[in-house]
Amino acid sequence: IKRASKSVFKLLKTNMNIRVGDEVATKKGNVLIEFADSSTIRLEENSNLVFNKLSHFGKTGMVDTRLRLKRGSLSTEVTPLVKGSRYEIT
């Protein structure tokens, strides 16, 4: 993981929080990322993913998740969204 305010990647650890602006990269192997709403992303080998926006709006259930896949591939399982929510990968 490379934190938004840093220029060097560090080892991503189990249960580590990911914040807006962070980038997760894989070389060999893959990583499973679970969101607060139980949606998941499996980032495959040789991939880079940037977390552009991560918002959860209180008790409404609305979420705004925007990610940018810079390189590689991923698979995802998204919890059904409520009206007004967004889940976007570019």
C-alpha positions, -999 to +999 in steps of 0.1 A: +000+000+000+012+035-008-005+061+014-018+093-003+008+114+015+037+091+009+058+081-021+069+046-011+049+014-010+047-006+023+034-041+030-004-042+033-014-060+064-046-079+074-073-056+087-054-024+077-077+005+069-075+020+034-082+057+030-090+081+001-060+086-021-042+054-011-030+030-038-028-008-035-005-027-058+002-064-062+032-081-078+029-119-074-004-131-058-036-112-052-053-093-024-089-094-011-102-060+001-135-059+021-155-027+024-176-016+054-208-027+036-193-062+029-186-055-008-153-071-018-126-066-045-100-092-054-071-073-069-052-097-092-015-102-098+004-072-112-023-047-106-026-011-092-058+003-077-063+039-064-091+047-040-104+081-052-135+084-030-149+064-001-180+078+016-207+064+037-237+086+045-248+078+080-280+057+085-292+063+049-272+033+036-259+055+007-223+049-003-201+067-028-172+045-039-149+055-068-118+036-077-093+038-105-076+007-119-043+019-132-031-015-143-041-051-142-074-067-134-099-073-105-131-090-097-158-076-074-189-086-054-210-055-046-236-053-019-268-041-036-269-003-035-296+019-022-310+047-044-285+076-047-254+053-042-225+050-065-199+023-071-176+031-099-143+017-112-126+034-141 
